[in-house]
Amino acid sequence: MAAFLLWLILLVACWPLALLALLLYPLIWLLLLPFRLLGFVAEGALGLVKDLFLLPGRILRG
C-alpha cells in the first residue's frame, strides 16, 4: 500500500518518470528473481550446516 501511495505522489510530481517506473518494474523483478532464489538456497544450506553442528548438543541435552 505504501509503495502505491509513493507511486501516486511520483505520478503527480513527475508523470513521465512514474510511467517509466511502472513499465520497468516487471522487468527489474524478473532480472532479480534468480538472485532471490539463490538467497533461498544459500539460507537453506547454511541452516542445514548449522543444524548438523548443533545436533550433538541436542542429543546430549535430551
matplotlib code that plots the C-alpha trace (Angstrom):
import matplotlib.pyplot as plt

x = [0.0, 2.8, 4.5, 1.3, 1.0, 4.6, 3.9, 0.9, 3.0, 5.5, 2.8, 1.6, 5.2, 6.7, 4.3, 6.9, 9.1, 6.2, 5.1, 8.7, 8.9, 5.6, 6.9, 10.3, 9.2, 8.2, 11.5, 13.6, 11.6, 12.3, 16.0, 16.3, 14.4, 17.4, 19.2, 16.2, 16.1, 19.9, 19.3, 16.7, 19.1, 22.0, 19.9, 18.7, 22.2, 23.6, 20.7, 21.5, 25.1, 24.1, 21.7, 24.4, 26.8, 24.1, 22.9, 25.3, 24.3, 20.6, 21.2, 23.2, 20.6, 17.7]
y = [0.0, 2.4, 1.7, 2.5, 5.8, 6.7, 5.9, 8.2, 11.0, 10.4, 10.4, 13.9, 15.2, 13.8, 11.7, 10.5, 9.1, 7.4, 5.8, 4.7, 3.1, 1.4, -0.1, -1.1, -2.7, -6.1, -6.3, -5.5, -8.0, -10.7, -9.8, -10.0, -13.3, -15.6, -13.8, -14.2, -17.9, -18.2, -16.5, -19.1, -21.9, -20.4, -19.8, -23.4, -24.8, -22.7, -23.8, -27.4, -26.9, -25.1, -27.9, -30.5, -28.7, -28.3, -31.9, -33.4, -30.8, -31.6, -35.3, -34.8, -32.4, -34.5]
z = [0.0, 0.9, -2.5, -4.3, -2.4, -3.2, -6.8, -6.8, -5.4, -8.1, -10.7, -9.5, -9.2, -12.4, -14.5, -17.2, -14.5, -12.9, -16.1, -16.8, -13.3, -13.9, -17.2, -15.8, -12.5, -14.0, -16.0, -12.9, -10.9, -13.5, -13.5, -9.7, -9.4, -9.8, -7.0, -4.7, -5.5, -4.8, -1.5, -0.5, -1.5, 0.4, 3.5, 3.4, 3.0, 5.9, 8.1, 7.3, 8.3, 11.5, 12.4, 11.8, 14.2, 16.8, 16.6, 19.2, 21.7, 21.2, 21.5, 24.8, 26.2, 25.9]

ax = plt.figure().add_subplot(projection="3d")
ax.plot(x, y, z, "-o")
ax.set_aspect("equal")
plt.show()
